[in-house]
């Protein structure tokens, strides 16, 4: 069981590392960012990814808690 947890943490870490260069802009944001210049465009992209991470972490935490509660119910 600990092996799966370690694998999950390692995979999550690798996915978070990959978001550094990810482009998370829609077409309108891309056009606006291109008019601002390179540095503001990178900052806007980073902000979008940062704001996107909070809901994903909350959903992941709720899912993990649900999964853990299901595991304890099955063991009883």
C-alpha positions, 0 to 999 in steps of 0.5 A, a space after each residue: 500500500 505504501 508503494 502506491 502512495 509513493 508512486 502517487 506522490 512521485 507522479 504528482 511531483 513530476 506533473 507539477 514540474 511539467 507545469 512550469 513550461 505549460 501554456 495555460 492561456 486561452 485564445 483571448 489571453 494569448 492575444 492580450 499577452 502578446 500585446 503586453 510583451 514577453 515578461 508580462 506574458 510569462 507572468 500572466 501564464 504563471 498566474 493562470 497556472 497558479 490559480 488553476 492549481 488550487 481547485 485541482 488540489 481541493 478536488 484531489 484532497 476530497 477524492 483522497 478523503 473519500 477513497 480513504 473512507 471507502 477503504 476503512 469501511 471495507 476493512 470493517 
